[in-house]
Amino acid sequence: MADDTPKMTKATVTNVAEGPRVLNAVPIVTLQPGQSTDGDVDISQAELDVAKKTGWFEFGKPKPAA
């Protein structure tokens, strides 16, 4: 039997879009403009790839507050 469990990865994410955005992580995260996750979140590699293509998020360390 095949293992259909998605491969999970960890990422720190910042919303760089003008409006609130939902990140399909585990658990689901809603980020306001400029808001970052509190450290790494669990996200499937497929969802991470899609999130990167939107242009709504930056990945890596959170940006310092302005």
C-alpha positions in Angstrom: 0.0 0.0 0.0 1.3 3.5 -0.9 2.0 6.1 1.7 -0.2 9.1 0.7 0.9 11.2 3.7 2.2 14.6 2.3 5.8 15.4 3.0 5.8 18.2 5.7 8.4 20.9 6.0 8.8 23.9 8.4 8.8 27.6 7.4 8.7 31.0 8.9 6.4 33.2 6.8 5.6 36.9 6.5 2.6 38.4 4.7 3.9 41.0 2.3 0.5 41.6 0.6 -1.8 44.5 1.3 -4.6 42.5 2.8 -4.9 39.5 5.2 -3.8 36.2 3.7 -4.4 32.6 4.7 -1.5 30.2 4.8 -2.6 26.5 4.4 -0.3 25.3 7.2 -1.1 22.9 10.1 -2.9 24.5 11.7 -4.2 27.1 9.2 -2.8 30.6 9.8 -4.2 33.9 8.8 -1.6 36.7 8.6 -2.4 40.4 8.5 -0.3 42.7 6.3 3.3 42.7 7.6 2.6 40.0 10.2 4.9 37.0 10.5 4.3 33.6 12.0 5.7 33.0 15.5 8.6 30.9 14.3 8.3 27.9 12.0 4.9 26.4 11.0 4.3 23.0 9.6 3.3 23.1 5.9 3.3 20.4 3.2 5.9 20.9 0.4 3.1 21.2 -2.1 1.3 24.0 -0.2 4.7 25.7 0.4 5.3 25.7 -3.4 1.9 27.2 -4.1 2.3 29.9 -1.4 5.7 30.9 -2.9 4.1 31.3 -6.3 1.5 33.7 -5.0 4.0 36.5 -4.2 2.0 37.2 -1.0 4.6 35.8 1.4 8.3 36.0 2.2 10.0 33.0 3.7 12.7 33.0 6.3 13.3 35.2 9.3 10.6 37.8 10.1 11.3 41.4 9.1 12.0 43.7 12.0 9.1 46.0 12.9 9.4 49.4 11.1 
